[in-house]
């Protein structure tokens, strides 16, 4: 809770700074580039449907809905938002999809093909909030015949691809694509890395297999250029606080990757210094033994 509150406060200050910077540039007559945030949901339970509906209304108020398949330049000065769902749980079809279609908001559903119609076997902890969920089956996917709905791949077994061998990772990427295409009879062009784990080599593999864009879980602005193939997303939930969701929607949490990078650098430096002094003490101790 404390960490969540700290992130919100930092994000609020970050948004204020960005807003002032845009305002200054607007006063100076400079062009304000369009921006876009991709929202990433995992679960929308029936008890949270009303909260989700409110978030959909907030989205329509603060941003212009756009599809995750977008390839067009963003309009200057306009803020966009796209909605995606990872894991393909049936609760999404029951509680989220109807709300989005009512407001004519495009959505993308990323599905792990190895668990169609089954519980998410990659979640072993029985206390996990998604443990009892069920992934959509083939018939449900076929029924999603709507121009506002895009189906994407989330691998076969929802594995961390960066931990797999090159060949196993290729199978996860290609077999999931072929399975989905055989079910819905449409090309599958989007891929979301399970757990957000990817490498440049995995991105190249996905592009070679026919995907046009891959998605991560880094909260970065999307569609910054027409040639973008790696798109970041911000993790959201119907349980988000009102202000928290608005700030995420507006891209105010995009400072997090920078914080992670700085933290990793500091830890690496600390470990290096600690190792240096530790090795120095060992060397000193060894030299004393030799002298004795």
Secondary structure as UniProt FT lines:
FT   HELIX           2..27
FT   TURN            28..29
FT   STRAND          35..41
FT   HELIX           46..48
FT   HELIX           49..62
FT   STRAND          64..65
FT   TURN            68..69
FT   TURN            76..77
FT   STRAND          79..86
FT   HELIX           90..91
FT   HELIX           92..97
FT   HELIX           98..102
FT   TURN            103..104
FT   STRAND          107..111
FT   HELIX           113..115
FT   TURN            116..117
FT   TURN            121..122
FT   TURN            126..127
FT   TURN            129..132
FT   STRAND          134..135
FT   HELIX           138..143
FT   TURN            147..148
FT   STRAND          149..153
FT   HELIX           161..163
FT   HELIX           166..184
FT   STRAND          190..192
FT   HELIX           194..196
FT   HELIX           200..208
FT   TURN            209..210
FT   STRAND          213..215
FT   TURN            226..227
FT   STRAND          230..231
FT   STRAND          234..235
FT   TURN            238..239
FT   HELIX           242..249
FT   TURN            250..255
FT   HELIX           256..291
//
